[in-house]
């Protein structure tokens, strides 16, 4: 045991340490390969994140287009409703009769002027 203590306390020369190098570990042969793998993994993650951002941006564009289409549809429905109301107003029996009497000068026929025509269902 004493011999082990003597050996451990014996003065040994201290190796010189170069800046940037680890004095305990020697050069690692797989260090470049590990760096390359790390760079590839980071590059792949970056590319995947770009794909995700592109998907979200296209989603935003499609939502904008959908909103625009909905607004156009609402406007078209409003125009259609307005035109249907106008068509119903213009095609009412009272208005047609008024135009016939006032603008065209038509009058209701007398009962002697009416002719009733009877037909059978086969004709």
NULO-581405 format. One record per residue: z, x, y negated of N, C-alpha, C, O, CB in turn; residue in one letter. Coordinates in steps of 0.001 Angstrom, whole numbers, always signed. Glycine has a CB too. Layout:
Z;X;Y;Z;X;Y;Z;X;Y;Z;X;Y;Z;X;Y;A $
...
***
This chain:
+0;+800;+1160;+0;+0;+0;+0;+863;-1252;-694;+571;-2226;+1167;-921;+18;X $
+763;+1895;-1212;+811;+2782;-2367;-556;+3414;-2593;-974;+3658;-3725;+1887;+3872;-2177;X $
-1219;+3663;-1514;-2527;+4281;-1636;-3487;+3330;-2373;-4312;+3776;-3170;-3083;+4651;-236;X $
-3377;+2033;-2106;-4221;+1052;-2769;-3904;+996;-4251;-4807;+853;-5075;-4046;-324;-2135;X $
-2610;+1108;-4600;-2228;+1104;-6007;-2758;+2325;-6714;-3197;+2246;-7861;-720;+1033;-6153;X $
-2719;+3422;-6054;-3203;+4663;-6669;-4700;+4548;-6918;-5196;+4941;-7974;-2891;+5895;-5769;X $
-5406;+4012;-5951;-6855;+3881;-6116;-7219;+2897;-7221;-8176;+3107;-7966;-7491;+3440;-4809;X $
-6443;+1823;-7317;-6756;+824;-8338;-6402;+1301;-9735;-7050;+896;-10700;-6028;-469;-8042;X $
-5411;+2135;-9869;-5018;+2623;-11190;-5706;+3921;-11541;-5555;+4425;-12654;-3524;+2807;-11258;X $
-6454;+4465;-10610;-7145;+5720;-10886;-8168;+5494;-11984;-8755;+4418;-12097;-7823;+6277;-9610;X $
-8369;+6503;-12774;-9323;+6401;-13874;-10734;+6482;-13323;-11128;+7436;-12652;-9082;+7511;-14926;X $
-11466;+5439;-13638;-12878;+5421;-13271;-13699;+5420;-14551;-13242;+4932;-15585;-13223;+4183;-12379;X $
-14883;+5952;-14485;-15722;+5930;-15697;-16179;+4493;-15993;-16568;+3762;-15082;-16962;+6871;-15529;X $
-16129;+4106;-17243;-16540;+2764;-17677;-18042;+2816;-17925;-18520;+3641;-18704;-15754;+2292;-18975;X $
-18779;+1936;-17264;-20233;+1950;-17477;-20563;+1457;-18886;-19880;+594;-19439;-20954;+1071;-16415;X $
-21624;+2028;-19448;-22025;+1623;-20801;-22693;+246;-20724;-23444;-41;-19792;-22996;+2682;-21447;X $
-22409;-588;-21708;-22944;-1944;-21745;-24036;-1989;-22801;-23813;-1641;-23960;-21825;-2995;-22042;X $
-25222;-2425;-22381;-26329;-2576;-23323;-26275;-3993;-23901;-25973;-4953;-23192;-27713;-2297;-22627;X $
-26572;-4106;-25190;-26525;-5445;-25804;-27577;-6349;-25163;-28706;-5928;-24911;-26753;-5358;-27346;X $
-27183;-7610;-24901;-28106;-8589;-24334;-28155;-8569;-22824;-28868;-9378;-22230;-29471;-8360;-24867;X $
-27420;-7671;-22175;-27431;-7603;-20718;-26030;-7859;-20206;-25044;-7476;-20835;-27958;-6232;-20220;X $
-25954;-8498;-19080;-24679;-8791;-18437;-24330;-7602;-17544;-25081;-7305;-16615;-24740;-10132;-17611;X $
-23186;-6894;-17802;-22874;-5704;-17008;-22443;-6043;-15578;-22546;-5202;-14685;-21782;-4906;-17691;X $
-21967;-7257;-15360;-21490;-7616;-14022;-22655;-7983;-13122;-22762;-7490;-11999;-20491;-8779;-14094;X $
-23536;-8859;-13623;-24658;-9319;-12802;-25885;-8484;-13118;-26181;-8189;-14276;-24947;-10825;-13040;X $
-26563;-8125;-12101;-27799;-7370;-12273;-28935;-8319;-12612;-28710;-9520;-12768;-28132;-6558;-11004;X $
-30114;-7816;-12724;-31258;-8691;-13024;-31472;-9676;-11878;-31514;-9294;-10709;-32550;-7854;-13267;X $
-31606;-10949;-12237;-31801;-11970;-11219;-33287;-12207;-11011;-34009;-12450;-11977;-31092;-13280;-11612;X $
-33758;-12142;-9778;-35194;-12289;-9544;-35687;-13718;-9791;-36850;-13888;-10156;-35527;-11873;-8125;X $
-34856;-14755;-9607;-35290;-16134;-9796;-35064;-16654;-11196;-35261;-17841;-11456;-34591;-17015;-8834;X $
-34652;-15785;-12103;-34337;-16214;-13466;-35574;-16781;-14167;-35479;-17817;-14826;-33765;-15039;-14276;X $
-36711;-16139;-14043;-37950;-16624;-14674;-38381;-17946;-14056;-38848;-18843;-14758;-39083;-15580;-14535;X $
-38223;-18064;-12752;-38595;-19292;-12066;-37709;-20450;-12514;-38192;-21567;-12700;-38500;-19107;-10550;X $
-36409;-20186;-12687;-35499;-21221;-13154;-35847;-21647;-14570;-35792;-22831;-14902;-34055;-20734;-13089;X $
-36208;-20668;-15409;-36597;-20981;-16787;-37864;-21841;-16799;-37967;-22800;-17563;-36823;-19678;-17599;X $
-38812;-21490;-15953;-40071;-22239;-15893;-39808;-23673;-15424;-40390;-24618;-15956;-41083;-21537;-14945;X $
-38938;-23829;-14436;-38603;-25171;-13959;-37925;-25975;-15057;-38223;-27155;-15245;-37697;-25096;-12722;X $
-37018;-25338;-15778;-36320;-26015;-16861;-37301;-26461;-17947;-37212;-27578;-18459;-35248;-25096;-17458;X $
-38232;-25576;-18288;-39226;-25910;-19310;-40092;-27071;-18827;-40404;-27970;-19609;-40107;-24676;-19646;X $
-40481;-27068;-17566;-41310;-28142;-17021;-40544;-29472;-17015;-41108;-30520;-17329;-41776;-27788;-15593;X $
-39269;-29420;-16660;-38462;-30644;-16654;-38326;-31188;-18066;-38455;-32393;-18283;-37066;-30379;-16046;X $
-38067;-30307;-19032;-37945;-30750;-20423;-39262;-31308;-20946;-39276;-32312;-21658;-37482;-29594;-21311;X $
-40364;-30660;-20594;-41672;-31137;-21018;-41978;-32497;-20397;-42528;-33374;-21064;-42758;-30125;-20644;X $
-41627;-32674;-19134;-41845;-33956;-18469;-41001;-35051;-19123;-41485;-36161;-19344;-41512;-33848;-16969;X $
-39741;-34742;-19433;-38884;-35713;-20109;-39443;-36079;-21477;-39407;-37244;-21874;-37466;-35163;-20253;X $
-39951;-35103;-22188;-40542;-35356;-23501;-41758;-36265;-23379;-41923;-37198;-24164;-40932;-34036;-24180;X $
-42609;-35993;-22395;-43809;-36805;-22202;-43423;-38240;-21810;-44021;-39200;-22297;-44723;-36174;-21119;X $
-42442;-38378;-20948;-42001;-39720;-20558;-41401;-40476;-21741;-41590;-41684;-21877;-40978;-39634;-19422;X $
-40684;-39759;-22585;-40133;-40424;-23769;-41259;-40858;-24715;-41156;-41904;-25357;-39144;-39485;-24507;X $
-42316;-40075;-24805;-43468;-40480;-25615;-44117;-41738;-25050;-44538;-42617;-25802;-44499;-39344;-25690;X $
-44197;-41822;-23735;-44767;-43020;-23100;-43909;-44247;-23423;-44439;-45317;-23723;-44876;-42827;-21558;X $
-42597;-44091;-23361;-41702;-45212;-23661;-41858;-45635;-25119;-41918;-46828;-25414;-40231;-44831;-23365;X $
-41922;-44680;-26020;-42099;-45005;-27444;-43443;-45694;-27668;-43531;-46635;-28456;-42001;-43725;-28315;X $
-44487;-45235;-26984;-45800;-45869;-27116;-45759;-47308;-26608;-46370;-48192;-27209;-46867;-45066;-26349;X $
-45052;-47549;-25521;-44934;-48905;-24995;-44218;-49808;-25995;-44652;-50934;-26239;-44188;-48898;-23652;X $
-43138;-49325;-26566;-42412;-50135;-27543;-43243;-50387;-28797;-43186;-51476;-29368;-41102;-49455;-27918;X $
-44009;-49398;-29227;-44839;-49619;-30418;-45937;-50634;-30128;-46259;-51454;-30987;-45459;-48293;-30902;X $
-46520;-50592;-28925;-47532;-51594;-28586;-46896;-52967;-28475;-47531;-53970;-28801;-48243;-51230;-27273;X $
-45655;-53026;-28021;-44942;-54297;-27951;-44722;-54865;-29350;-44848;-56072;-29556;-43597;-54122;-27229;X $
-44400;-54016;-30294;-44213;-54466;-31678;-45526;-54992;-32247;-45545;-56017;-32928;-43671;-53317;-32557;X $
-46619;-54290;-31969;-47929;-54724;-32468;-48301;-56075;-31856;-48786;-56963;-32557;-49020;-53664;-32145;X $
-48072;-56230;-30553;-48392;-57501;-29903;-47519;-58638;-30426;-47996;-59765;-30566;-48227;-57375;-28393;X $
-46261;-58362;-30714;-45399;-59397;-31296;-45876;-59795;-32685;-45801;-60966;-33057;-43949;-58909;-31365;X $
-46366;-58830;-33452;-46900;-59138;-34779;-48139;-60025;-34643;-48290;-61010;-35366;-47245;-57833;-35552;X $
-49023;-59665;-33709;-50229;-60478;-33496;-49866;-61886;-33028;-50472;-62864;-33465;-51158;-59805;-32468;X $
-48886;-61985;-32145;-48452;-63288;-31656;-47907;-64133;-32796;-48189;-65328;-32882;-47394;-63129;-30560;X $
-47128;-63512;-33668;-46585;-64225;-34816;-47708;-64712;-35731;-47672;-65840;-36221;-45615;-63326;-35594;X $
-48690;-63869;-35954;-49831;-64268;-36792;-50599;-65422;-36156;-50999;-66362;-36842;-50776;-63073;-37024;X $
-50804;-65344;-34835;-51523;-66410;-34142;-50741;-67721;-34194;-51330;-68790;-34356;-51792;-66012;-32686;X $
-49422;-67643;-34058;-48606;-68856;-34153;-48698;-69469;-35549;-48787;-70689;-35689;-47139;-68545;-33808;X $
-48676;-68628;-36578;-48795;-69139;-37947;-50151;-69800;-38164;-50237;-70847;-38805;-48593;-68006;-38967;X $
-51212;-69192;-37629;-52548;-69783;-37756;-52618;-71109;-37007;-53231;-72063;-37487;-53624;-68814;-37224;X $
-51992;-71173;-35835;-51980;-72407;-35057;-51233;-73508;-35798;-51681;-74655;-35821;-51344;-72169;-33686;X $
-50102;-73171;-36403;-49362;-74168;-37191;-50195;-74672;-38368;-50198;-75866;-38667;-48039;-73572;-37705;X $
-50899;-73760;-39030;-51749;-74163;-40156;-52888;-75065;-39677;-53206;-76064;-40321;-52319;-72920;-40875;X $
-53501;-74706;-38542;-54589;-75520;-37995;-54082;-76897;-37568;-54768;-77900;-37768;-55244;-74806;-36801;X $
-52890;-76948;-36986;-52317;-78246;-36599;-52027;-79116;-37819;-52217;-80331;-37777;-51028;-78041;-35790;X $
-51574;-78502;-38892;-51316;-79244;-40128;-52611;-79797;-40708;-52658;-80942;-41158;-50617;-78347;-41160;X $
-53655;-78986;-40695;-54958;-79452;-41196;-55477;-80591;-40323;-55999;-81584;-40829;-55987;-78287;-41228;X $
-55327;-80436;-38996;-55775;-81482;-38077;-55028;-82785;-38326;-55634;-83856;-38344;-55584;-81037;-36625;X $
-53725;-82700;-38517;-52930;-83896;-38780;-53370;-84562;-40079;-53491;-85785;-40145;-51438;-83546;-38843;X $
-53608;-83755;-41107;-54057;-84297;-42390;-55408;-84991;-42251;-55611;-86071;-42806;-54143;-83184;-43439;X $
-56331;-84375;-41515;-57660;-84961;-41329;-57600;-86236;-40488;-58345;-87182;-40742;-58597;-83947;-40670;X $
-56720;-86266;-39492;-56570;-87479;-38681;-56032;-88628;-39520;-56478;-89767;-39381;-55641;-87218;-37487;X $
-55063;-88327;-40399;-54541;-89367;-41287;-55620;-89875;-42240;-55718;-91076;-42493;-53346;-88835;-42086;X $
-56418;-88970;-42757;-57494;-89365;-43667;-58539;-90186;-42939;-59044;-91168;-43481;-58144;-88135;-44304;X $
-58879;-89786;-41687;-59850;-90548;-40907;-59321;-91940;-40585;-60076;-92911;-40624;-60197;-89806;-39615;X $
-58040;-92047;-40268;-57460;-93354;-39989;-57473;-94232;-41234;-57724;-95434;-41149;-56032;-93203;-39463;X $
-57200;-93627;-42394;-57195;-94385;-43638;-58609;-94849;-43987;-58812;-95994;-44390;-56609;-93539;-44782;X $
-59586;-93949;-43827;-60963;-94306;-44178;-61573;-95283;-43184;-62462;-96055;-43547;-61820;-93059;-44257;X $
-61121;-95265;-41959;-61716;-96142;-40950;-60978;-97440;-40753;-61282;-98176;-39814;-61790;-95436;-39655;X $
-60025;-97750;-41598;-59268;-98991;-41437;-60171;-100190;-41725;-61094;-100109;-42534;-58028;-99006;-42372;X $
-59887;-101301;-41047;-60697;-102508;-41191;-60655;-103026;-42626;-61674;-103471;-43155;-60216;-103594;-40223;X $
-59494;-102970;-43252;-59369;-103464;-44627;-60253;-102686;-45585;-60892;-103275;-46457;-57921;-103388;-45089;X $
-60296;-101385;-45435;-61121;-100556;-46329;-62608;-100810;-46089;-63389;-100897;-47037;-60803;-99057;-46124;X $
-62995;-100929;-44816;-64403;-101193;-44503;-64830;-102542;-45094;-65922;-102663;-45649;-64636;-101176;-42964;X $
-63965;-103550;-44972;-64278;-104865;-45534;-64367;-104797;-47054;-65246;-105420;-47650;-63219;-105898;-45112;X $
-63478;-104058;-47678;-63493;-103925;-49134;-64787;-103259;-49590;-65411;-103722;-50545;-62272;-103116;-49618;X $
-65193;-102200;-48937;-66441;-101523;-49326;-67630;-102446;-49091;-68558;-102484;-49899;-66623;-100198;-48532;X $
-67606;-103198;-47978;-68717;-104112;-47692;-68832;-105188;-48771;-69940;-105542;-49174;-68532;-104767;-46311;X $
-67717;-105701;-49233;-67754;-106763;-50250;-68080;-106217;-51641;-68925;-106768;-52345;-66415;-107499;-50288;X $
-67397;-105116;-52039;-67529;-104653;-53417;-68770;-103785;-53631;-69499;-103989;-54602;-66294;-103879;-53816;X $
-69018;-102834;-52756;-70112;-101885;-53000;-71437;-102382;-52423;-72497;-102139;-53000;-69768;-100521;-52400;X $
-71378;-103071;-51296;-72627;-103502;-50663;-72971;-104965;-50949;-74070;-105424;-50639;-72539;-103290;-49170;X $
-72038;-105678;-51532;-72301;-107076;-51907;-72383;-108016;-50721;-73035;-109054;-50830;-73577;-107161;-52684;X $
-71785;-107724;-49643;-71822;-108592;-48469;-70805;-109712;-48619;-69773;-109561;-49273;-71551;-107787;-47182;X $
-71129;-110846;-47990;-70229;-111997;-47991;-70067;-112472;-46561;-70878;-112145;-45694;-70765;-113142;-48905;X $
-69017;-113247;-46312;-68805;-113778;-44966;-69818;-114893;-44731;-70122;-115668;-45638;-67334;-114301;-44780;X $
-70336;-114967;-43514;-71321;-116026;-43242;-70639;-117392;-43139;-69461;-117506;-42801;-72096;-115722;-41939;X $
-71438;-118430;-43447;-70942;-119791;-43278;-70944;-120107;-41788;-71542;-119394;-40983;-71811;-120825;-44081;X $
-70263;-121186;-41444;-70191;-121554;-40021;-71545;-121987;-39490;-71785;-121865;-38289;-69173;-122674;-39807;X $
-72451;-122493;-40341;-73791;-122888;-39901;-74651;-121674;-39584;-75609;-121771;-38817;-74472;-123742;-40968;X $
-74314;-120537;-40168;-75100;-119317;-39965;-74710;-118575;-38688;-75420;-117665;-38260;-74938;-118395;-41157;X $
-73629;-118942;-38099;-73171;-118250;-36901;-73881;-118813;-35683;-74004;-120029;-35533;-71644;-118373;-36744;X $
-74337;-117945;-34830;-74980;-118324;-33587;-74203;-117668;-32460;-74017;-116451;-32454;-76490;-117911;-33564;X $
-73752;-118468;-31510;-73012;-117950;-30394;-73967;-117815;-29229;-74630;-118785;-28862;-71812;-118852;-30043;X $
-74049;-116675;-28658;-74948;-116391;-27547;-74108;-116215;-26302;-73175;-115411;-26271;-75821;-115127;-27820;X $
-74448;-116977;-25273;-73724;-116891;-24025;-74625;-116187;-23011;-75805;-116514;-22880;-73286;-118306;-23521;X $
-74059;-115231;-22308;-74813;-114553;-21263;-73967;-114553;-19986;-72742;-114673;-20010;-75192;-113092;-21694;X $
-74676;-114416;-18895;-73928;-114321;-17627;-73573;-112866;-17406;-74136;-111967;-18030;-74758;-114888;-16412;X $
-72637;-112656;-16513;-72157;-111291;-16280;-73220;-110413;-15635;-73176;-109197;-15821;-70916;-111315;-15407;X $
-74141;-110946;-14910;-75168;-110143;-14244;-76215;-109600;-15202;-76891;-108627;-14867;-75845;-110959;-13184;X $
-76368;-110167;-16333;-77421;-109751;-17272;-76921;-108713;-18221;-77671;-108248;-19079;-77953;-110932;-18049;X $
***
